[in-house]
Amino acid sequence: MTKLPESPEDALERLATDAQQRIREYQQLRDDLSEMTGTAQSDDHSVTVTVAPGGSVTDITLTDRALRHGPQRLSGLLMATIAQASADVAQRMAERVQPLAPSVDVIGMVRAQLPDLSGTDDTSGKGGR
């Protein structure tokens, strides 16, 4: 069976339908990203940080143990935990965006920009107490 060529009207209708679907997908993406957060906890569970996309800190929780670390060590724990939470939200955002950009390795691009966070949570006790 031979398929008839698509009429200009049918082609325009298909393009309009496709465009409307894309707009709905991008609106949902915008909504999803606006609600997305990343949370990380220090290795000793004394510091928990939540960040929004872009790295804006939205919550910090400290335990009594965190307060006993001393200012220098606590500062390091906070910075490392913020970095981990920021990396988490960036990774999750990339995973959410990737399906809408299949020809681009969004996840790979984001991972390439993330710092190596191994060893950033200094639990060796060297930060001062």
Backbone atoms as SQL, in Angstrom:
CREATE TABLE atoms (id INTEGER PRIMARY KEY, chain TEXT, resi INTEGER, resn TEXT, atom TEXT, x REAL, y REAL, z REAL);
INSERT INTO atoms VALUES
  (1, 'A', 1, 'MET', 'N', 0.823, -1.168, 0.000),
  (2, 'A', 1, 'MET', 'CA', 0.000, 0.000, 0.000),
  (3, 'A', 1, 'MET', 'C', 0.880, 1.248, 0.000),
  (4, 'A', 2, 'THR', 'N', 0.585, 2.177, -0.859),
  (5, 'A', 2, 'THR', 'CA', 1.364, 3.391, -0.990),
  (6, 'A', 2, 'THR', 'C', 0.784, 4.477, -0.079),
  (7, 'A', 3, 'LYS', 'N', 1.662, 5.100, 0.671),
  (8, 'A', 3, 'LYS', 'CA', 1.229, 6.165, 1.574),
  (9, 'A', 3, 'LYS', 'C', 1.156, 7.474, 0.792),
  (10, 'A', 4, 'LEU', 'N', 0.036, 8.153, 0.928),
  (11, 'A', 4, 'LEU', 'CA', -0.137, 9.428, 0.244),
  (12, 'A', 4, 'LEU', 'C', 0.700, 10.491, 0.948),
  (13, 'A', 5, 'PRO', 'N', 1.217, 11.449, 0.152),
  (14, 'A', 5, 'PRO', 'CA', 1.978, 12.527, 0.785),
  (15, 'A', 5, 'PRO', 'C', 1.083, 13.336, 1.718),
  (16, 'A', 6, 'GLU', 'N', 1.703, 13.849, 2.762),
  (17, 'A', 6, 'GLU', 'CA', 0.976, 14.637, 3.748),
  (18, 'A', 6, 'GLU', 'C', 0.600, 15.997, 3.146),
  (19, 'A', 7, 'SER', 'N', -0.617, 16.395, 3.361),
  (20, 'A', 7, 'SER', 'CA', -1.053, 17.696, 2.843),
  (21, 'A', 7, 'SER', 'C', -0.415, 18.803, 3.671),
  (22, 'A', 8, 'PRO', 'N', -0.300, 20.002, 3.116),
  (23, 'A', 8, 'PRO', 'CA', 0.262, 21.116, 3.885),
  (24, 'A', 8, 'PRO', 'C', -0.528, 21.392, 5.168),
  (25, 'A', 9, 'GLU', 'N', -1.852, 21.256, 5.107),
  (26, 'A', 9, 'GLU', 'CA', -2.682, 21.481, 6.293),
  (27, 'A', 9, 'GLU', 'C', -2.387, 20.451, 7.375),
  (28, 'A', 10, 'ASP', 'N', -2.259, 19.173, 6.949),
  (29, 'A', 10, 'ASP', 'CA', -1.947, 18.113, 7.909),
  (30, 'A', 10, 'ASP', 'C', -0.557, 18.309, 8.514),
  (31, 'A', 11, 'ALA', 'N', 0.392, 18.721, 7.690),
  (32, 'A', 11, 'ALA', 'CA', 1.750, 18.967, 8.184),
  (33, 'A', 11, 'ALA', 'C', 1.754, 20.105, 9.207),
  (34, 'A', 12, 'LEU', 'N', 1.017, 21.178, 8.914),
  (35, 'A', 12, 'LEU', 'CA', 0.941, 22.296, 9.849),
  (36, 'A', 12, 'LEU', 'C', 0.265, 21.880, 11.149),
  (37, 'A', 13, 'GLU', 'N', -0.784, 21.082, 11.046),
  (38, 'A', 13, 'GLU', 'CA', -1.482, 20.614, 12.245),
  (39, 'A', 13, 'GLU', 'C', -0.557, 19.733, 13.092),
  (40, 'A', 14, 'ARG', 'N', 0.202, 18.863, 12.436),
  (41, 'A', 14, 'ARG', 'CA', 1.146, 17.999, 13.152),
  (42, 'A', 14, 'ARG', 'C', 2.221, 18.825, 13.833),
  (43, 'A', 15, 'LEU', 'N', 2.748, 19.833, 13.131),
  (44, 'A', 15, 'LEU', 'CA', 3.776, 20.698, 13.714),
  (45, 'A', 15, 'LEU', 'C', 3.220, 21.472, 14.905),
  (46, 'A', 16, 'ALA', 'N', 1.994, 21.970, 14.799),
  (47, 'A', 16, 'ALA', 'CA', 1.382, 22.704, 15.898),
  (48, 'A', 16, 'ALA', 'C', 1.167, 21.803, 17.104),
  (49, 'A', 17, 'THR', 'N', 0.718, 20.579, 16.862),
  (50, 'A', 17, 'THR', 'CA', 0.512, 19.617, 17.947),
  (51, 'A', 17, 'THR', 'C', 1.840, 19.281, 18.616),
  (52, 'A', 18, 'ASP', 'N', 2.867, 19.056, 17.801),
  (53, 'A', 18, 'ASP', 'CA', 4.204, 18.769, 18.349),
  (54, 'A', 18, 'ASP', 'C', 4.724, 19.940, 19.173),
  (55, 'A', 19, 'ALA', 'N', 4.517, 21.165, 18.687),
  (56, 'A', 19, 'ALA', 'CA', 4.986, 22.355, 19.405),
  (57, 'A', 19, 'ALA', 'C', 4.257, 22.502, 20.733),
  (58, 'A', 20, 'GLN', 'N', 2.958, 22.260, 20.734),
  (59, 'A', 20, 'GLN', 'CA', 2.193, 22.351, 21.976),
  (60, 'A', 20, 'GLN', 'C', 2.669, 21.310, 22.993),
  (61, 'A', 21, 'GLN', 'N', 2.961, 20.112, 22.519),
  (62, 'A', 21, 'GLN', 'CA', 3.471, 19.067, 23.411),
  (63, 'A', 21, 'GLN', 'C', 4.820, 19.466, 23.991),
  (64, 'A', 22, 'ARG', 'N', 5.695, 20.032, 23.157),
  (65, 'A', 22, 'ARG', 'CA', 7.012, 20.488, 23.630),
  (66, 'A', 22, 'ARG', 'C', 6.865, 21.569, 24.681),
  (67, 'A', 23, 'ILE', 'N', 5.944, 22.496, 24.435),
  (68, 'A', 23, 'ILE', 'CA', 5.721, 23.585, 25.404),
  (69, 'A', 23, 'ILE', 'C', 5.272, 23.007, 26.739),
  (70, 'A', 24, 'ARG', 'N', 4.362, 22.031, 26.710),
  (71, 'A', 24, 'ARG', 'CA', 3.906, 21.397, 27.955),
  (72, 'A', 24, 'ARG', 'C', 5.070, 20.704, 28.664),
  (73, 'A', 25, 'GLU', 'N', 5.936, 20.036, 27.897),
  (74, 'A', 25, 'GLU', 'CA', 7.092, 19.354, 28.495),
  (75, 'A', 25, 'GLU', 'C', 8.042, 20.362, 29.144),
  (76, 'A', 26, 'TYR', 'N', 8.284, 21.482, 28.479),
  (77, 'A', 26, 'TYR', 'CA', 9.180, 22.495, 29.043),
  (78, 'A', 26, 'TYR', 'C', 8.561, 23.184, 30.258),
  (79, 'A', 27, 'GLN', 'N', 7.256, 23.398, 30.237),
  (80, 'A', 27, 'GLN', 'CA', 6.593, 23.970, 31.412),
  (81, 'A', 27, 'GLN', 'C', 6.698, 23.016, 32.600),
  (82, 'A', 28, 'GLN', 'N', 6.524, 21.714, 32.350),
  (83, 'A', 28, 'GLN', 'CA', 6.658, 20.732, 33.426),
  (84, 'A', 28, 'GLN', 'C', 8.095, 20.696, 33.935),
  (85, 'A', 29, 'LEU', 'N', 9.044, 20.784, 33.017),
  (86, 'A', 29, 'LEU', 'CA', 10.455, 20.832, 33.408),
  (87, 'A', 29, 'LEU', 'C', 10.714, 22.038, 34.304),
  (88, 'A', 30, 'ARG', 'N', 10.214, 23.197, 33.913),
  (89, 'A', 30, 'ARG', 'CA', 10.390, 24.405, 34.717),
  (90, 'A', 30, 'ARG', 'C', 9.811, 24.209, 36.118),
  (91, 'A', 31, 'ASP', 'N', 8.612, 23.639, 36.190),
  (92, 'A', 31, 'ASP', 'CA', 7.985, 23.389, 37.488),
  (93, 'A', 31, 'ASP', 'C', 8.808, 22.410, 38.317),
  (94, 'A', 32, 'ASP', 'N', 9.263, 21.330, 37.678),
  (95, 'A', 32, 'ASP', 'CA', 10.060, 20.317, 38.387),
  (96, 'A', 32, 'ASP', 'C', 11.355, 20.916, 38.927),
  (97, 'A', 33, 'LEU', 'N', 12.031, 21.710, 38.098),
  (98, 'A', 33, 'LEU', 'CA', 13.306, 22.292, 38.516),
  (99, 'A', 33, 'LEU', 'C', 13.122, 23.311, 39.635),
  (100, 'A', 34, 'SER', 'N', 12.002, 24.038, 39.607),
  (101, 'A', 34, 'SER', 'CA', 11.790, 25.043, 40.648),
  (102, 'A', 34, 'SER', 'C', 11.557, 24.407, 42.013),
  (103, 'A', 35, 'GLU', 'N', 11.109, 23.171, 42.037),
  (104, 'A', 35, 'GLU', 'CA', 10.849, 22.471, 43.296),
  (105, 'A', 35, 'GLU', 'C', 11.996, 21.549, 43.718),
  (106, 'A', 36, 'MET', 'N', 12.986, 21.395, 42.874),
  (107, 'A', 36, 'MET', 'CA', 14.065, 20.442, 43.116),
  (108, 'A', 36, 'MET', 'C', 15.038, 20.967, 44.167),
  (109, 'A', 37, 'THR', 'N', 15.510, 20.076, 45.004),
  (110, 'A', 37, 'THR', 'CA', 16.557, 20.402, 45.973),
  (111, 'A', 37, 'THR', 'C', 17.540, 19.246, 46.026),
  (112, 'A', 38, 'GLY', 'N', 18.681, 19.511, 46.606),
  (113, 'A', 38, 'GLY', 'CA', 19.673, 18.477, 46.873),
  (114, 'A', 38, 'GLY', 'C', 20.037, 18.524, 48.338),
  (115, 'A', 39, 'THR', 'N', 20.166, 17.375, 48.953),
  (116, 'A', 39, 'THR', 'CA', 20.498, 17.310, 50.377),
  (117, 'A', 39, 'THR', 'C', 21.696, 16.400, 50.561),
  (118, 'A', 40, 'ALA', 'N', 22.574, 16.804, 51.461),
  (119, 'A', 40, 'ALA', 'CA', 23.736, 15.983, 51.799),
  (120, 'A', 40, 'ALA', 'C', 23.960, 16.040, 53.302),
  (121, 'A', 41, 'GLN', 'N', 24.635, 15.012, 53.788),
  (122, 'A', 41, 'GLN', 'CA', 24.931, 14.909, 55.210),
  (123, 'A', 41, 'GLN', 'C', 26.413, 14.586, 55.367),
  (124, 'A', 42, 'SER', 'N', 27.028, 15.183, 56.349),
  (125, 'A', 42, 'SER', 'CA', 28.439, 14.893, 56.610),
  (126, 'A', 42, 'SER', 'C', 28.592, 13.429, 57.011),
  (127, 'A', 43, 'ASP', 'N', 29.808, 12.918, 56.861),
  (128, 'A', 43, 'ASP', 'CA', 30.053, 11.511, 57.181),
  (129, 'A', 43, 'ASP', 'C', 29.664, 11.157, 58.617),
  (130, 'A', 44, 'ASP', 'N', 29.843, 12.096, 59.532),
  (131, 'A', 44, 'ASP', 'CA', 29.520, 11.806, 60.938),
  (132, 'A', 44, 'ASP', 'C', 28.068, 12.162, 61.284),
  (133, 'A', 45, 'HIS', 'N', 27.296, 12.550, 60.263),
  (134, 'A', 45, 'HIS', 'CA', 25.867, 12.866, 60.412),
  (135, 'A', 45, 'HIS', 'C', 25.596, 14.073, 61.317),
  (136, 'A', 46, 'SER', 'N', 26.581, 14.893, 61.533),
  (137, 'A', 46, 'SER', 'CA', 26.382, 16.048, 62.410),
  (138, 'A', 46, 'SER', 'C', 25.920, 17.292, 61.656),
  (139, 'A', 47, 'VAL', 'N', 26.088, 17.292, 60.337),
  (140, 'A', 47, 'VAL', 'CA', 25.709, 18.438, 59.510),
  (141, 'A', 47, 'VAL', 'C', 24.862, 17.926, 58.345),
  (142, 'A', 48, 'THR', 'N', 23.708, 18.548, 58.146),
  (143, 'A', 48, 'THR', 'CA', 22.860, 18.249, 56.991),
  (144, 'A', 48, 'THR', 'C', 22.536, 19.569, 56.310),
  (145, 'A', 49, 'VAL', 'N', 22.695, 19.593, 54.986),
  (146, 'A', 49, 'VAL', 'CA', 22.469, 20.818, 54.217),
  (147, 'A', 49, 'VAL', 'C', 21.561, 20.499, 53.033),
  (148, 'A', 50, 'THR', 'N', 20.632, 21.410, 52.764),
  (149, 'A', 50, 'THR', 'CA', 19.777, 21.316, 51.581),
  (150, 'A', 50, 'THR', 'C', 20.005, 22.557, 50.742),
  (151, 'A', 51, 'VAL', 'N', 20.153, 22.365, 49.429),
  (152, 'A', 51, 'VAL', 'CA', 20.353, 23.483, 48.508),
  (153, 'A', 51, 'VAL', 'C', 19.342, 23.409, 47.371),
  (154, 'A', 52, 'ALA', 'N', 19.053, 24.564, 46.806),
  (155, 'A', 52, 'ALA', 'CA', 18.212, 24.685, 45.623),
  (156, 'A', 52, 'ALA', 'C', 19.125, 24.713, 44.396),
  (157, 'A', 53, 'PRO', 'N', 18.550, 24.575, 43.205),
  (158, 'A', 53, 'PRO', 'CA', 19.374, 24.721, 42.002),
  (159, 'A', 53, 'PRO', 'C', 20.129, 26.050, 42.034),
  (160, 'A', 54, 'GLY', 'N', 21.355, 26.030, 41.603),
  (161, 'A', 54, 'GLY', 'CA', 22.184, 27.220, 41.656),
  (162, 'A', 54, 'GLY', 'C', 23.000, 27.322, 42.932),
  (163, 'A', 55, 'GLY', 'N', 22.761, 26.399, 43.863),
  (164, 'A', 55, 'GLY', 'CA', 23.556, 26.351, 45.077),
  (165, 'A', 55, 'GLY', 'C', 23.044, 27.178, 46.230),
  (166, 'A', 56, 'SER', 'N', 21.874, 27.753, 46.105),
  (167, 'A', 56, 'SER', 'CA', 21.309, 28.540, 47.199),
  (168, 'A', 56, 'SER', 'C', 20.955, 27.617, 48.364),
  (169, 'A', 57, 'VAL', 'N', 21.543, 27.885, 49.527),
  (170, 'A', 57, 'VAL', 'CA', 21.300, 27.047, 50.707),
  (171, 'A', 57, 'VAL', 'C', 19.911, 27.358, 51.242),
  (172, 'A', 58, 'THR', 'N', 19.088, 26.308, 51.383),
  (173, 'A', 58, 'THR', 'CA', 17.720, 26.494, 51.875),
  (174, 'A', 58, 'THR', 'C', 17.526, 25.956, 53.286),
  (175, 'A', 59, 'ASP', 'N', 18.455, 25.110, 53.752),
  (176, 'A', 59, 'ASP', 'CA', 18.332, 24.585, 55.109),
  (177, 'A', 59, 'ASP', 'C', 19.675, 24.039, 55.579),
  (178, 'A', 60, 'ILE', 'N', 19.968, 24.289, 56.838),
  (179, 'A', 60, 'ILE', 'CA', 21.147, 23.713, 57.500),
  (180, 'A', 60, 'ILE', 'C', 20.678, 23.170, 58.841),
  (181, 'A', 61, 'THR', 'N', 21.042, 21.926, 59.105),
  (182, 'A', 61, 'THR', 'CA', 20.731, 21.311, 60.393),
  (183, 'A', 61, 'THR', 'C', 22.038, 20.866, 61.027),
  (184, 'A', 62, 'LEU', 'N', 22.241, 21.278, 62.282),
  (185, 'A', 62, 'LEU', 'CA', 23.440, 20.909, 63.029),
  (186, 'A', 62, 'LEU', 'C', 23.018, 20.135, 64.273),
  (187, 'A', 63, 'THR', 'N', 23.741, 19.089, 64.565),
  (188, 'A', 63, 'THR', 'CA', 23.501, 18.359, 65.812),
  (189, 'A', 63, 'THR', 'C', 24.401, 18.934, 66.900),
  (190, 'A', 64, 'ASP', 'N', 24.175, 18.513, 68.125),
  (191, 'A', 64, 'ASP', 'CA', 25.054, 18.935, 69.223),
  (192, 'A', 64, 'ASP', 'C', 26.498, 18.533, 68.935),
  (193, 'A', 65, 'ARG', 'N', 26.681, 17.378, 68.311),
  (194, 'A', 65, 'ARG', 'CA', 28.023, 16.907, 67.967),
  (195, 'A', 65, 'ARG', 'C', 28.714, 17.896, 67.033),
  (196, 'A', 66, 'ALA', 'N', 27.973, 18.477, 66.081),
  (197, 'A', 66, 'ALA', 'CA', 28.558, 19.445, 65.148),
  (198, 'A', 66, 'ALA', 'C', 29.107, 20.646, 65.896),
  (199, 'A', 67, 'LEU', 'N', 28.392, 21.077, 66.917),
  (200, 'A', 67, 'LEU', 'CA', 28.819, 22.250, 67.674),
  (201, 'A', 67, 'LEU', 'C', 30.071, 21.984, 68.500),
  (202, 'A', 68, 'ARG', 'N', 30.348, 20.744, 68.792),
  (203, 'A', 68, 'ARG', 'CA', 31.550, 20.393, 69.560),
  (204, 'A', 68, 'ARG', 'C', 32.804, 20.292, 68.683),
  (205, 'A', 69, 'HIS', 'N', 32.660, 20.388, 67.365),
  (206, 'A', 69, 'HIS', 'CA', 33.814, 20.296, 66.460),
  (207, 'A', 69, 'HIS', 'C', 34.720, 21.510, 66.532),
  (208, 'A', 70, 'GLY', 'N', 34.201, 22.614, 66.970),
  (209, 'A', 70, 'GLY', 'CA', 34.990, 23.847, 66.961),
  (210, 'A', 70, 'GLY', 'C', 34.775, 24.587, 65.656),
  (211, 'A', 71, 'PRO', 'N', 35.067, 25.877, 65.648),
  (212, 'A', 71, 'PRO', 'CA', 34.736, 26.703, 64.489),
  (213, 'A', 71, 'PRO', 'C', 35.418, 26.287, 63.185),
  (214, 'A', 72, 'GLN', 'N', 36.693, 25.991, 63.220),
  (215, 'A', 72, 'GLN', 'CA', 37.415, 25.664, 61.992),
  (216, 'A', 72, 'GLN', 'C', 36.910, 24.354, 61.393),
  (217, 'A', 73, 'ARG', 'N', 36.804, 23.344, 62.204),
  (218, 'A', 73, 'ARG', 'CA', 36.321, 22.032, 61.719),
  (219, 'A', 73, 'ARG', 'C', 34.875, 22.129, 61.268),
  (220, 'A', 74, 'LEU', 'N', 34.022, 22.829, 62.022),
  (221, 'A', 74, 'LEU', 'CA', 32.622, 22.988, 61.644),
  (222, 'A', 74, 'LEU', 'C', 32.505, 23.729, 60.315),
  (223, 'A', 75, 'SER', 'N', 33.311, 24.738, 60.139),
  (224, 'A', 75, 'SER', 'CA', 33.322, 25.476, 58.875),
  (225, 'A', 75, 'SER', 'C', 33.647, 24.545, 57.711),
  (226, 'A', 76, 'GLY', 'N', 34.649, 23.693, 57.886),
  (227, 'A', 76, 'GLY', 'CA', 35.022, 22.732, 56.842),
  (228, 'A', 76, 'GLY', 'C', 33.903, 21.732, 56.559),
  (229, 'A', 77, 'LEU', 'N', 33.267, 21.249, 57.618),
  (230, 'A', 77, 'LEU', 'CA', 32.147, 20.313, 57.436),
  (231, 'A', 77, 'LEU', 'C', 31.000, 20.980, 56.681),
  (232, 'A', 78, 'LEU', 'N', 30.708, 22.223, 57.047),
  (233, 'A', 78, 'LEU', 'CA', 29.638, 22.946, 56.353),
  (234, 'A', 78, 'LEU', 'C', 29.966, 23.128, 54.870),
  (235, 'A', 79, 'MET', 'N', 31.163, 23.579, 54.576),
  (236, 'A', 79, 'MET', 'CA', 31.549, 23.810, 53.179),
  (237, 'A', 79, 'MET', 'C', 31.517, 22.514, 52.366),
  (238, 'A', 80, 'ALA', 'N', 32.036, 21.433, 52.937),
  (239, 'A', 80, 'ALA', 'CA', 32.040, 20.151, 52.222),
  (240, 'A', 80, 'ALA', 'C', 30.626, 19.632, 52.007),
  (241, 'A', 81, 'THR', 'N', 29.777, 19.795, 53.001),
  (242, 'A', 81, 'THR', 'CA', 28.409, 19.295, 52.892),
  (243, 'A', 81, 'THR', 'C', 27.609, 20.142, 51.904),
  (244, 'A', 82, 'ILE', 'N', 27.833, 21.439, 51.888),
  (245, 'A', 82, 'ILE', 'CA', 27.193, 22.309, 50.892),
  (246, 'A', 82, 'ILE', 'C', 27.624, 21.898, 49.486),
  (247, 'A', 83, 'ALA', 'N', 28.915, 21.628, 49.302),
  (248, 'A', 83, 'ALA', 'CA', 29.414, 21.198, 47.988),
  (249, 'A', 83, 'ALA', 'C', 28.760, 19.885, 47.558),
  (250, 'A', 84, 'GLN', 'N', 28.615, 18.952, 48.495),
  (251, 'A', 84, 'GLN', 'CA', 27.985, 17.676, 48.163),
  (252, 'A', 84, 'GLN', 'C', 26.516, 17.865, 47.794),
  (253, 'A', 85, 'ALA', 'N', 25.798, 18.695, 48.535),
  (254, 'A', 85, 'ALA', 'CA', 24.382, 18.933, 48.243),
  (255, 'A', 85, 'ALA', 'C', 24.229, 19.650, 46.901),
  (256, 'A', 86, 'SER', 'N', 25.126, 20.576, 46.602),
  (257, 'A', 86, 'SER', 'CA', 25.087, 21.279, 45.319),
  (258, 'A', 86, 'SER', 'C', 25.340, 20.327, 44.164),
  (259, 'A', 87, 'ALA', 'N', 26.293, 19.421, 44.343),
  (260, 'A', 87, 'ALA', 'CA', 26.565, 18.420, 43.309),
  (261, 'A', 87, 'ALA', 'C', 25.358, 17.507, 43.123),
  (262, 'A', 88, 'ASP', 'N', 24.702, 17.157, 44.221),
  (263, 'A', 88, 'ASP', 'CA', 23.519, 16.294, 44.150),
  (264, 'A', 88, 'ASP', 'C', 22.419, 16.956, 43.333),
  (265, 'A', 89, 'VAL', 'N', 22.114, 18.206, 43.616),
  (266, 'A', 89, 'VAL', 'CA', 21.033, 18.863, 42.887),
  (267, 'A', 89, 'VAL', 'C', 21.424, 19.093, 41.427),
  (268, 'A', 90, 'ALA', 'N', 22.670, 19.389, 41.146),
  (269, 'A', 90, 'ALA', 'CA', 23.111, 19.566, 39.761),
  (270, 'A', 90, 'ALA', 'C', 22.963, 18.263, 38.981),
  (271, 'A', 91, 'GLN', 'N', 23.337, 17.158, 39.586),
  (272, 'A', 91, 'GLN', 'CA', 23.209, 15.841, 38.951),
  (273, 'A', 91, 'GLN', 'C', 21.738, 15.520, 38.692),
  (274, 'A', 92, 'ARG', 'N', 20.887, 15.759, 39.678),
  (275, 'A', 92, 'ARG', 'CA', 19.460, 15.470, 39.523),
  (276, 'A', 92, 'ARG', 'C', 18.830, 16.355, 38.448),
  (277, 'A', 93, 'MET', 'N', 19.253, 17.606, 38.378),
  (278, 'A', 93, 'MET', 'CA', 18.745, 18.500, 37.331),
  (279, 'A', 93, 'MET', 'C', 19.151, 17.997, 35.953),
  (280, 'A', 94, 'ALA', 'N', 20.393, 17.590, 35.819),
  (281, 'A', 94, 'ALA', 'CA', 20.875, 17.076, 34.528),
  (282, 'A', 94, 'ALA', 'C', 20.088, 15.839, 34.113),
  (283, 'A', 95, 'GLU', 'N', 19.826, 14.957, 35.071),
  (284, 'A', 95, 'GLU', 'CA', 19.056, 13.750, 34.761),
  (285, 'A', 95, 'GLU', 'C', 17.631, 14.098, 34.330),
  (286, 'A', 96, 'ARG', 'N', 17.081, 15.158, 34.889),
  (287, 'A', 96, 'ARG', 'CA', 15.716, 15.570, 34.524),
  (288, 'A', 96, 'ARG', 'C', 15.687, 16.243, 33.153),
  (289, 'A', 97, 'VAL', 'N', 16.722, 17.006, 32.810),
  (290, 'A', 97, 'VAL', 'CA', 16.785, 17.715, 31.541),
  (291, 'A', 97, 'VAL', 'C', 17.154, 16.787, 30.381),
  (292, 'A', 98, 'GLN', 'N', 17.964, 15.778, 30.636),
  (293, 'A', 98, 'GLN', 'CA', 18.501, 14.913, 29.585),
  (294, 'A', 98, 'GLN', 'C', 17.455, 14.397, 28.595),
  (295, 'A', 99, 'PRO', 'N', 16.286, 13.903, 29.030),
  (296, 'A', 99, 'PRO', 'CA', 15.318, 13.400, 28.051),
  (297, 'A', 99, 'PRO', 'C', 14.829, 14.448, 27.049),
  (298, 'A', 100, 'LEU', 'N', 14.896, 15.710, 27.406),
  (299, 'A', 100, 'LEU', 'CA', 14.451, 16.761, 26.487),
  (300, 'A', 100, 'LEU', 'C', 15.566, 17.237, 25.562),
  (301, 'A', 101, 'ALA', 'N', 16.761, 16.741, 25.768),
  (302, 'A', 101, 'ALA', 'CA', 17.896, 17.104, 24.915),
  (303, 'A', 101, 'ALA', 'C', 18.679, 15.843, 24.559),
  (304, 'A', 102, 'PRO', 'N', 18.037, 14.902, 23.857),
  (305, 'A', 102, 'PRO', 'CA', 18.683, 13.601, 23.624),
  (306, 'A', 102, 'PRO', 'C', 19.965, 13.657, 22.789),
  (307, 'A', 103, 'SER', 'N', 20.137, 14.718, 22.008),
  (308, 'A', 103, 'SER', 'CA', 21.341, 14.792, 21.179),
  (309, 'A', 103, 'SER', 'C', 22.534, 15.395, 21.907),
  (310, 'A', 104, 'VAL', 'N', 22.325, 15.802, 23.168),
  (311, 'A', 104, 'VAL', 'CA', 23.396, 16.409, 23.961),
  (312, 'A', 104, 'VAL', 'C', 23.589, 15.580, 25.227),
  (313, 'A', 105, 'ASP', 'N', 24.830, 15.331, 25.582),
  (314, 'A', 105, 'ASP', 'CA', 25.119, 14.588, 26.815),
  (315, 'A', 105, 'ASP', 'C', 25.116, 15.556, 27.994),
  (316, 'A', 106, 'VAL', 'N', 23.912, 15.946, 28.415),
  (317, 'A', 106, 'VAL', 'CA', 23.763, 16.913, 29.506),
  (318, 'A', 106, 'VAL', 'C', 24.377, 16.360, 30.789),
  (319, 'A', 107, 'ILE', 'N', 24.096, 15.105, 31.088),
  (320, 'A', 107, 'ILE', 'CA', 24.620, 14.494, 32.316),
  (321, 'A', 107, 'ILE', 'C', 26.147, 14.489, 32.299),
  (322, 'A', 108, 'GLY', 'N', 26.743, 14.128, 31.187),
  (323, 'A', 108, 'GLY', 'CA', 28.195, 14.120, 31.075),
  (324, 'A', 108, 'GLY', 'C', 28.800, 15.503, 31.224),
  (325, 'A', 109, 'MET', 'N', 28.135, 16.503, 30.647),
  (326, 'A', 109, 'MET', 'CA', 28.630, 17.879, 30.761),
  (327, 'A', 109, 'MET', 'C', 28.590, 18.350, 32.212),
  (328, 'A', 110, 'VAL', 'N', 27.524, 18.029, 32.916),
  (329, 'A', 110, 'VAL', 'CA', 27.420, 18.443, 34.319),
  (330, 'A', 110, 'VAL', 'C', 28.453, 17.707, 35.158),
  (331, 'A', 111, 'ARG', 'N', 28.573, 16.401, 34.962),
  (332, 'A', 111, 'ARG', 'CA', 29.557, 15.631, 35.736),
  (333, 'A', 111, 'ARG', 'C', 30.966, 16.154, 35.526),
  (334, 'A', 112, 'ALA', 'N', 31.273, 16.588, 34.319),
  (335, 'A', 112, 'ALA', 'CA', 32.614, 17.099, 34.029),
  (336, 'A', 112, 'ALA', 'C', 32.902, 18.398, 34.789),
  (337, 'A', 113, 'GLN', 'N', 31.874, 19.126, 35.150),
  (338, 'A', 113, 'GLN', 'CA', 32.054, 20.398, 35.859),
  (339, 'A', 113, 'GLN', 'C', 32.027, 20.253, 37.375),
  (340, 'A', 114, 'LEU', 'N', 31.576, 19.097, 37.870),
  (341, 'A', 114, 'LEU', 'CA', 31.488, 18.907, 39.316),
  (342, 'A', 114, 'LEU', 'C', 32.863, 18.631, 39.903),
  (343, 'A', 115, 'PRO', 'N', 33.145, 19.199, 41.055),
  (344, 'A', 115, 'PRO', 'CA', 34.436, 18.926, 41.696),
  (345, 'A', 115, 'PRO', 'C', 34.475, 17.499, 42.231),
  (346, 'A', 116, 'ASP', 'N', 35.679, 16.981, 42.402),
  (347, 'A', 116, 'ASP', 'CA', 35.850, 15.675, 43.033),
  (348, 'A', 116, 'ASP', 'C', 35.591, 15.858, 44.522),
  (349, 'A', 117, 'LEU', 'N', 34.523, 15.236, 44.997),
  (350, 'A', 117, 'LEU', 'CA', 34.136, 15.429, 46.387),
  (351, 'A', 117, 'LEU', 'C', 34.639, 14.328, 47.299),
  (352, 'A', 118, 'SER', 'N', 35.392, 13.395, 46.771),
  (353, 'A', 118, 'SER', 'CA', 35.916, 12.347, 47.646),
  (354, 'A', 118, 'SER', 'C', 36.954, 12.963, 48.577),
  (355, 'A', 119, 'GLY', 'N', 36.789, 12.683, 49.832),
  (356, 'A', 119, 'GLY', 'CA', 37.738, 13.185, 50.821),
  (357, 'A', 119, 'GLY', 'C', 37.488, 14.607, 51.270),
  (358, 'A', 120, 'THR', 'N', 36.358, 15.218, 50.849),
  (359, 'A', 120, 'THR', 'CA', 36.108, 16.593, 51.265),
  (360, 'A', 120, 'THR', 'C', 35.556, 16.679, 52.671),
  (361, 'A', 121, 'ASP', 'N', 34.994, 15.612, 53.179),
  (362, 'A', 121, 'ASP', 'CA', 34.426, 15.609, 54.533),
  (363, 'A', 121, 'ASP', 'C', 35.512, 15.115, 55.474),
  (364, 'A', 122, 'ASP', 'N', 36.283, 16.046, 55.986),
  (365, 'A', 122, 'ASP', 'CA', 37.434, 15.700, 56.824),
  (366, 'A', 122, 'ASP', 'C', 36.960, 15.210, 58.192),
  (367, 'A', 123, 'THR', 'N', 36.873, 13.922, 58.347),
  (368, 'A', 123, 'THR', 'CA', 36.470, 13.376, 59.645),
  (369, 'A', 123, 'THR', 'C', 37.674, 12.846, 60.392),
  (370, 'A', 124, 'SER', 'N', 38.866, 13.273, 59.976),
  (371, 'A', 124, 'SER', 'CA', 40.080, 12.778, 60.617),
  (372, 'A', 124, 'SER', 'C', 40.360, 13.479, 61.935),
  (373, 'A', 125, 'GLY', 'N', 39.638, 14.564, 62.196),
  (374, 'A', 125, 'GLY', 'CA', 39.875, 15.277, 63.451),
  (375, 'A', 125, 'GLY', 'C', 40.940, 16.346, 63.333),
  (376, 'A', 126, 'LYS', 'N', 41.471, 16.578, 62.118),
  (377, 'A', 126, 'LYS', 'CA', 42.555, 17.549, 61.932),
  (378, 'A', 126, 'LYS', 'C', 42.050, 18.986, 61.934),
  (379, 'A', 127, 'GLY', 'N', 40.732, 19.180, 61.823),
  (380, 'A', 127, 'GLY', 'CA', 40.202, 20.524, 61.693),
  (381, 'A', 127, 'GLY', 'C', 40.135, 21.293, 62.987),
  (382, 'A', 128, 'GLY', 'N', 40.509, 20.758, 64.068),
  (383, 'A', 128, 'GLY', 'CA', 40.468, 21.469, 65.351),
  (384, 'A', 128, 'GLY', 'C', 39.202, 21.127, 66.119),
  (385, 'A', 129, 'ARG', 'N', 39.321, 21.132, 67.401),
  (386, 'A', 129, 'ARG', 'CA', 38.167, 20.806, 68.243),
  (387, 'A', 129, 'ARG', 'C', 38.011, 21.837, 69.308);
